[in-house]
Amino acid sequence: MEKNKQDDKGKSAGIYGVGSKKEDYSRNSDKNQNEWNEVLKMTGDKDTNVRKRAVELLFPTFQNTEDKSGVFFDLAKLTESKDAHLREKAAELLSVAFEYSDNKQKAWNELIRLASVEDRRVRKGAVIALSSRYAEAPDKKKAWEDLIRLSAHSDNFVKLVATRALGAAFFYVPDKTQAWRDLQALTDDPYVYVRRYAFRSLGKASLWRALKAENEATYIFGLKEAVNYFKKAFEASVGFHIPEFYYPFYQALLFILFSDRPEIAKLESKQYLSRMADEVRDMKDKQKLLEIFEQFAELLRHAGNLAQGDISAQKMLLETSILLFNRFSGIFENNEEKAIFAHKIVKKEHSNLGKTLHERVEKKRHP
């Protein structure tokens, strides 16, 4: 009998007592939360080196924190720090922290506010978070209107990212008729990048129309319309080359789906890979991009095996392509930004060189 009591006591301890999984979890949770609080405390230290260490610990500590529900607002508060490095790091983490926020509407509104603060790096982090988290916004009608307003922001980066986000957001916005009108209006924007990404967003919206089409004619129209908008985005003149990832694929897909030559898919997939290899020839992450393009080429080859007129199978493949683009959109957009940024640096350097040469000439003329 005594042995049974001891066994019961042991079982009880194993579930609720010392050394139990529940208690271990609770201890780890408390420990991780304390670590997060300690890092937050370090961010306010007067010692620059302590704050620097806090910046380094911010992301790994966030990852290990069990209860992340309030972390977003901790980070939002850090974007107001006097330390520029802390503001920047906190802003970078806003997107991932938004996922865990316990009040996403309040968090969304906070991101809208941060997208217009004085610090450019904070604005950047906020608009990137907005662009990547639209699907999680509780009020998608308001969120769409927020993105449209940001497409007219005084900060060109904010304008660019907000407009670029509209294509993916179109799949979720409730009033698609008004959303379509909004996108059409942006194609007349004076800022070239807004026009470029408005056309691309219309291309994505047209793909949605093709997926939802109830008859073959509407489906074909939507697909052709998408390719046409991607082409317009590709042709939007910005004065230098920006890598294009959408138009080559959907142009090849359209040709394969409506070609009566069975062998055309293999040829088109090879040409697609060759074109994309040339597109990213000088990029640092060339190999990674080529591996991604191989996945798209496989979709093109698969398209060639579909039976003529099998709209259901074509829509399934089309939806897979959309999901694949969504999966790699961050990589594509990052490379686009690199191209734009690199051009701005070269342009600035040429401008500074021209100014220096001009000053030298003037000094010689008027010693």
Buried (B, 14 or more C-beta within 10 A) or exposed (E): EEEEEEEEEEEEEEEEEEEBEEBEEEEEEEEBBEBBEEBBEBBBBEEEEEBBBBBEBBEEBBEBBBEBEBBBBBBBEBBEBEBEBBBBBBBBBBBBBBBBBEBBEEBBBBBBEBBBBEBEBBBBBBBBBBBBBBEBBEBBEBBBBBBBEBBBBEBEBBBBBBBBBBBBBBBBBEEBEBBBEBBEEBBEBEBEBBBBBBBBBBBBBBBBBBBEBEEEEEBBBBBBBBBBBBBBBBEBEEEEEBBBBBBBBBBBBBBBBEBEEEEBBBBBBEBBBEBBEEBBEEBEBEEEBBEBBEEBBEBBBBBBEBEEEEBEBBBEBBBEBBEBBBEBBEBBBEBBBBBBEEBEEEEEEEEEEEEEEEEEEEEEEEE
